[in-house]
Amino acid sequence: MEKFLLFTDGGGGSDPLNWSQDEAILLSSKDLISIKPHNLRSLELTFTSTTVMLTIKNGMHAAVMKSIATAMSGTQTVVTIANLETGVFVNEAIEGVNDAFENSIRLA
């Protein structure tokens, strides 16, 4: 079953039809090329069409990568990786998300 990874700042509210490209991005797990540390506080997720950067707690790279892999092997079709408004994260070490459509989405 194909999985989709959701990254959002929640700015679209409860109606996903009103989200714009700078508020959310839904990417197929089939398009995920790699996940690798970018620096001490970030992970780089490279997809065929874009790159998503996750801001994480210092040194928590392995734990976050394991959580993403576990979630992708689960039964959910849409896997929320980071939703900053609702506070739903695949791992509690995630603090923010930055994608090609938004300069920076961070926790307050």
Secondary structure as UniProt FT lines:
FT   STRAND          4..8
FT   TURN            11..14
FT   HELIX           16..18
FT   TURN            21..23
FT   STRAND          24..28
FT   HELIX           29..31
FT   STRAND          32..39
FT   TURN            40..41
FT   STRAND          42..47
FT   STRAND          51..56
FT   TURN            58..59
FT   HELIX           61..72
FT   STRAND          78..83
FT   TURN            84..87
FT   STRAND          88..89
FT   TURN            92..93
FT   STRAND          94..99
FT   TURN            100..101
FT   STRAND          102..106
//
